[in-house]
Amino acid sequence: MSPIISNVADNINPYKWTSHRHLAEMRMEVSRLGSTAKVYFTPHLVPVTRGILTTAHILLKEPMGQEEVEKHYRDFYKGEFFIRYQKPMLATVRGSNFCDIMVESEGEHVVAVSAIDNLVKGASGQAIQNMNIMCGFAENDGLRGAGAFP
């Protein structure tokens, strides 16, 4: 049996605790939006065939209440077909190009959780989405599938 499989089976492993390659992208987006918030996240390898559940911690300079943070997220993603503001669960995005996201705020500490199917919403779904835009097709052509839940 492969050591990778035996390390994953019935186990959860954090990796790249403070230096995941996507952390720089997250920080760039926060900065691009003019925010000075600090963003942290640690991915975990879990025994699933597909999907990534991400928990990100955002530390704000000024406190924000739950309603205000939710409004920011809903407004930012308004009109984005593939972003759904709802409880993130791997089962509800499996086989789809959707990203489910939800946030909770405790003053200066915001926690954002998202779920994607990394085999669709990852590079392959992104490639189709980009091709659609470049060719003048609807952004969601070929990607509207609802997923495989339950």
SESETI-603987 format. One line per 8 residues: number of its first residue (from 1); their letters; for each residue y, x, z of N, C-alpha, C. Coordinates in nm, 3 decimals. Example, Ala and Ser with C-alpha at 12.3 -4.5 7.8 and 13.67 -1.06 7.14 Angstrom:
2
1 = as = -0.569:1.319:0.780:-0.450:1.230:0.780:-0.330:1.320:0.780 | -0.225:1.285:0.708:-0.106:1.367:0.714:0.003:1.290:0.787
//
This chain:
150
1 = mspiisnv = -0.118:0.085:0.000:0.000:0.000:0.000:0.125:0.089:0.000 | 0.222:0.049:-0.076:0.346:0.126:-0.087:0.420:0.127:0.046 | 0.480:0.241:0.083:0.556:0.245:0.209:0.675:0.151:0.207 | 0.731:0.127:0.089:0.845:0.035:0.080:0.801:-0.106:0.117 | 0.688:-0.149:0.063:0.640:-0.284:0.093:0.606:-0.295:0.241 | 0.539:-0.193:0.296:0.502:-0.203:0.437:0.623:-0.198:0.529 | 0.732:-0.135:0.483:0.855:-0.133:0.563:0.928:-0.265:0.558 | 0.904:-0.344:0.453:0.975:-0.469:0.436:0.896:-0.587:0.493
9 = adninpyk = 0.766:-0.584:0.477:0.683:-0.697:0.519:0.704:-0.726:0.667 | 0.736:-0.850:0.699:0.757:-0.894:0.836:0.858:-0.807:0.912 | 0.963:-0.764:0.843:1.058:-0.674:0.904:1.197:-0.698:0.846 | 1.298:-0.656:0.917:1.436:-0.658:0.869:1.494:-0.519:0.897 | 1.553:-0.458:0.793:1.606:-0.324:0.806:1.751:-0.317:0.761 | 1.843:-0.278:0.850:1.980:-0.254:0.805:1.984:-0.123:0.727 | 2.072:-0.115:0.627:2.088:0.009:0.554:2.233:0.029:0.515 | 2.271:0.155:0.493:2.409:0.189:0.460:2.503:0.120:0.558
17 = wtshrhla = 2.479:0.141:0.685:2.548:0.069:0.793:2.699:0.068:0.778 | 2.757:0.179:0.737:2.903:0.186:0.728:2.952:0.234:0.593 | 2.860:0.254:0.497:2.903:0.316:0.371:2.841:0.253:0.247 | 2.816:0.123:0.249:2.757:0.057:0.133:2.852:0.066:0.014 | 2.799:0.083:-0.105:2.883:0.103:-0.224:2.975:-0.015:-0.254 | 2.939:-0.134:-0.213:3.025:-0.250:-0.238:3.139:-0.265:-0.138 | 3.135:-0.189:-0.029:3.242:-0.195:0.070:3.376:-0.155:0.009 | 3.376:-0.053:-0.074:3.500:-0.009:-0.140:3.558:-0.119:-0.228
25 = emrmevsr = 3.471:-0.195:-0.297:3.518:-0.306:-0.380:3.580:-0.416:-0.294 | 3.517:-0.445:-0.181:3.571:-0.547:-0.091:3.709:-0.505:-0.041 | 3.719:-0.380:0.001:3.848:-0.331:0.052:3.954:-0.329:-0.057 | 3.915:-0.298:-0.180:4.009:-0.297:-0.291:4.064:-0.437:-0.315 | 3.978:-0.538:-0.310:4.022:-0.676:-0.332:4.115:-0.722:-0.220 | 4.082:-0.688:-0.097:4.167:-0.725:0.016:4.305:-0.660:-0.001 | 4.306:-0.535:-0.040:4.432:-0.462:-0.061:4.510:-0.521:-0.178 | 4.437:-0.555:-0.286:4.501:-0.613:-0.405:4.572:-0.743:-0.372
33 = lgstakvy = 4.520:-0.814:-0.275:4.580:-0.940:-0.233:4.697:-0.919:-0.138 | 4.727:-0.793:-0.110:4.841:-0.761:-0.024:4.810:-0.769:0.124 | 4.684:-0.774:0.159:4.646:-0.784:0.299:4.619:-0.645:0.358 | 4.643:-0.634:0.486:4.611:-0.510:0.557:4.488:-0.528:0.646 | 4.416:-0.639:0.625:4.296:-0.666:0.705:4.192:-0.557:0.681 | 4.111:-0.532:0.782:4.001:-0.436:0.770:3.872:-0.515:0.750 | 3.789:-0.466:0.658:3.665:-0.535:0.623:3.547:-0.443:0.651 | 3.441:-0.500:0.711:3.318:-0.427:0.741:3.199:-0.515:0.710
41 = ftphlvpv = 3.092:-0.454:0.661:2.967:-0.528:0.650:2.850:-0.431:0.644 | 2.735:-0.477:0.688:2.612:-0.401:0.682:2.506:-0.489:0.618 | 2.453:-0.447:0.503:2.346:-0.526:0.441:2.214:-0.505:0.513 | 2.126:-0.602:0.501:1.994:-0.595:0.563:1.888:-0.625:0.458 | 1.786:-0.545:0.454:1.673:-0.566:0.367:1.577:-0.659:0.440 | 1.547:-0.773:0.379:1.459:-0.872:0.441:1.342:-0.901:0.347 | 1.232:-0.952:0.398:1.114:-0.974:0.314:1.124:-1.103:0.231 | 1.209:-1.101:0.129:1.220:-1.213:0.035:1.208:-1.156:-0.106
49 = trgiltta = 1.164:-1.239:-0.199:1.146:-1.191:-0.335:1.278:-1.177:-0.410 | 1.377:-1.256:-0.373:1.508:-1.246:-0.437:1.614:-1.309:-0.349 | 1.732:-1.251:-0.354:1.844:-1.306:-0.280:1.904:-1.207:-0.182 | 2.034:-1.223:-0.161:2.107:-1.141:-0.065:2.194:-1.232:0.019 | 2.180:-1.220:0.148:2.266:-1.289:0.243:2.356:-1.182:0.304 | 2.487:-1.197:0.289:2.582:-1.097:0.336:2.668:-1.153:0.447 | 2.686:-1.077:0.551:2.778:-1.110:0.658:2.886:-1.004:0.662 | 3.011:-1.045:0.640:3.123:-0.951:0.642:3.215:-0.986:0.758
57 = hillkepm = 3.265:-0.884:0.823:3.358:-0.901:0.934:3.495:-0.855:0.888 | 3.593:-0.942:0.901:3.730:-0.912:0.860:3.817:-0.913:0.985 | 3.885:-0.802:1.010:3.972:-0.791:1.127:4.117:-0.804:1.080 | 4.183:-0.911:1.127:4.319:-0.941:1.085:4.422:-0.877:1.179 | 4.540:-0.853:1.127:4.651:-0.803:1.211:4.709:-0.916:1.295 | 4.715:-1.035:1.235:4.768:-1.154:1.303:4.657:-1.259:1.312 | 4.645:-1.328:1.424:4.540:-1.429:1.438:4.560:-1.547:1.342 | 4.447:-1.603:1.297:4.447:-1.723:1.213:4.342:-1.818:1.265
65 = gqeevekh = 4.374:-1.945:1.267:4.280:-2.045:1.313:4.177:-2.078:1.206 | 4.072:-2.149:1.248:3.963:-2.186:1.158:4.013:-2.264:1.037 | 4.096:-2.364:1.059:4.144:-2.446:0.948:4.224:-2.364:0.847 | 4.307:-2.273:0.896:4.390:-2.190:0.808:4.304:-2.095:0.724 | 4.205:-2.033:0.787:4.117:-1.941:0.716:4.036:-2.017:0.611 | 3.981:-2.131:0.649:3.906:-2.214:0.553:3.993:-2.253:0.435 | 4.117:-2.292:0.461:4.208:-2.330:0.354:4.232:-2.214:0.258 | 4.250:-2.093:0.313:4.269:-1.976:0.227:4.148:-1.956:0.135
73 = yrdfykge = 4.029:-1.965:0.191:3.908:-1.946:0.111:3.894:-2.057:0.006 | 3.911:-2.182:0.049:3.898:-2.293:-0.047:4.001:-2.282:-0.159 | 4.126:-2.247:-0.124:4.231:-2.232:-0.226:4.201:-2.116:-0.320 | 4.156:-2.002:-0.264:4.130:-1.884:-0.345:4.020:-1.911:-0.449 | 3.917:-1.984:-0.410:3.804:-2.009:-0.499:3.812:-2.144:-0.572 | 3.922:-2.215:-0.554:3.940:-2.345:-0.621:3.928:-2.325:-0.773 | 3.848:-2.406:-0.836:3.831:-2.397:-0.980:3.727:-2.295:-1.024 | 3.668:-2.222:-0.930:3.562:-2.127:-0.964:3.429:-2.201:-0.964
81 = ffiryqkp = 3.374:-2.224:-1.080:3.253:-2.304:-1.095:3.137:-2.252:-1.011 | 3.122:-2.121:-1.004:3.004:-2.063:-0.940:3.020:-2.035:-0.791 | 3.133:-2.068:-0.733:3.153:-2.047:-0.589:3.153:-2.182:-0.520 | 3.063:-2.198:-0.425:3.055:-2.324:-0.350:3.082:-2.294:-0.203 | 3.179:-2.365:-0.147:3.208:-2.350:-0.005:3.113:-2.442:0.070 | 3.001:-2.385:0.112:2.900:-2.458:0.188:2.813:-2.358:0.261 | 2.733:-2.407:0.355:2.650:-2.318:0.435:2.563:-2.232:0.344 | 2.576:-2.099:0.354:2.499:-2.010:0.268:2.353:-2.000:0.312
89 = mlatvrgs = 2.263:-2.030:0.220:2.119:-2.016:0.243:2.057:-1.963:0.115 | 1.969:-1.866:0.127:1.906:-1.809:0.008:1.832:-1.915:-0.073 | 1.770:-2.009:-0.005:1.691:-2.111:-0.075:1.777:-2.196:-0.169 | 1.903:-2.217:-0.136:1.986:-2.306:-0.219:2.049:-2.236:-0.339 | 2.043:-2.102:-0.343:2.098:-2.029:-0.458:1.987:-1.967:-0.544 | 1.865:-1.968:-0.498:1.754:-1.904:-0.570:1.744:-1.961:-0.712 | 1.743:-1.870:-0.809:1.730:-1.911:-0.949:1.860:-1.958:-1.011 | 1.973:-1.934:-0.944:2.102:-1.982:-0.995:2.204:-1.869:-0.999
97 = nfcdimve = 2.317:-1.897:-1.060:2.430:-1.802:-1.065:2.536:-1.837:-0.960 | 2.500:-1.922:-0.865:2.595:-1.966:-0.763:2.605:-1.867:-0.647 | 2.722:-1.866:-0.586:2.746:-1.793:-0.462:2.793:-1.898:-0.361 | 2.717:-1.917:-0.256:2.757:-2.007:-0.149:2.821:-1.923:-0.040 | 2.935:-1.970:0.009:3.012:-1.892:0.106:3.070:-1.984:0.213 | 3.084:-1.932:0.333:3.146:-2.006:0.442:3.207:-1.905:0.539 | 3.312:-1.945:0.610:3.379:-1.856:0.703:3.397:-1.921:0.839 | 3.404:-1.836:0.940:3.442:-1.880:1.075:3.547:-1.783:1.126
105 = segehvva = 3.642:-1.838:1.199:3.750:-1.756:1.252:3.757:-1.768:1.403 | 3.782:-1.652:1.464:3.807:-1.648:1.607:3.933:-1.563:1.627 | 4.044:-1.620:1.586:4.171:-1.548:1.601:4.186:-1.437:1.500 | 4.174:-1.313:1.545:4.190:-1.197:1.457:4.058:-1.153:1.394 | 3.950:-1.219:1.427:3.817:-1.183:1.377:3.764:-1.297:1.291 | 3.747:-1.268:1.161:3.691:-1.366:1.068:3.555:-1.316:1.023 | 3.458:-1.405:1.020:3.325:-1.371:0.970:3.300:-1.456:0.846 | 3.271:-1.388:0.735:3.240:-1.455:0.609:3.093:-1.429:0.577
113 = vsaidnlv = 3.019:-1.535:0.547:2.879:-1.522:0.511:2.862:-1.579:0.371 | 2.790:-1.506:0.286:2.765:-1.554:0.150:2.618:-1.533:0.114 | 2.571:-1.613:0.017:2.435:-1.601:-0.031:2.437:-1.605:-0.183 | 2.363:-1.512:-0.246:2.346:-1.512:-0.391:2.200:-1.481:-0.423 | 2.158:-1.517:-0.544:2.032:-1.471:-0.599:2.066:-1.344:-0.676 | 2.029:-1.231:-0.624:2.070:-1.104:-0.685:2.006:-1.079:-0.821 | 1.906:-1.155:-0.859:1.847:-1.139:-0.991:1.923:-1.219:-1.096 | 1.997:-1.320:-1.054:2.077:-1.398:-1.149:2.225:-1.365:-1.130
121 = kgasgqai = 2.277:-1.387:-1.011:2.419:-1.363:-0.986:2.452:-1.214:-0.990 | 2.353:-1.130:-0.983:2.375:-0.986:-0.995:2.418:-0.949:-1.136 | 2.375:-0.838:-1.184:2.420:-0.785:-1.313:2.386:-0.876:-1.431 | 2.271:-0.943:-1.430:2.234:-1.024:-1.546:2.325:-1.145:-1.561 | 2.349:-1.217:-1.454:2.439:-1.332:-1.460:2.581:-1.289:-1.492 | 2.623:-1.178:-1.436:2.757:-1.125:-1.462:2.771:-1.088:-1.610 | 2.666:-1.030:-1.669:2.669:-0.993:-1.810:2.685:-1.116:-1.898 | 2.612:-1.222:-1.867:2.623:-1.345:-1.947:2.761:-1.408:-1.929
129 = qnmnimcg = 2.809:-1.412:-1.805:2.943:-1.465:-1.777:3.048:-1.388:-1.856 | 3.043:-1.255:-1.853:3.140:-1.173:-1.925:3.128:-1.192:-2.076 | 3.006:-1.199:-2.128:2.987:-1.222:-2.270:3.048:-1.356:-2.311 | 3.026:-1.458:-2.230:3.082:-1.590:-2.259:3.234:-1.583:-2.271 | 3.297:-1.515:-2.177:3.444:-1.503:-2.177:3.489:-1.425:-2.301 | 3.423:-1.312:-2.328:3.462:-1.228:-2.441:3.442:-1.299:-2.575 | 3.343:-1.386:-2.585:3.313:-1.455:-2.711:3.382:-1.591:-2.722 | 3.459:-1.627:-2.621:3.532:-1.753:-2.626:3.449:-1.875:-2.590
137 = faendglr = 3.332:-1.854:-2.529:3.250:-1.966:-2.484:3.294:-2.009:-2.345 | 3.246:-2.123:-2.301:3.272:-2.164:-2.163:3.206:-2.063:-2.070 | 3.276:-2.024:-1.964:3.229:-1.921:-1.873:3.091:-1.950:-1.817 | 3.058:-2.078:-1.800:2.931:-2.113:-1.737:2.821:-2.150:-1.837 | 2.843:-2.130:-1.966:2.738:-2.158:-2.065:2.612:-2.077:-2.034 | 2.499:-2.144:-2.032:2.371:-2.078:-2.007:2.347:-2.042:-1.861 | 2.441:-2.077:-1.775:2.429:-2.038:-1.633:2.445:-2.156:-1.538 | 2.439:-2.277:-1.589:2.466:-2.394:-1.505:2.347:-2.440:-1.423
145 = gagafp = 2.234:-2.376:-1.435:2.115:-2.419:-1.363:2.140:-2.433:-1.214 | 2.082:-2.536:-1.157:2.105:-2.567:-1.016:2.025:-2.481:-0.921 | 1.928:-2.408:-0.970:1.847:-2.327:-0.880:1.713:-2.393:-0.852 | 1.638:-2.334:-0.765:1.500:-2.377:-0.740:1.479:-2.424:-0.597 | 1.570:-2.501:-0.541:1.556:-2.549:-0.404:1.495:-2.688:-0.406 | 1.401:-2.725:-0.330:1.340:-2.651:-0.222:1.235:-2.557:-0.268
//
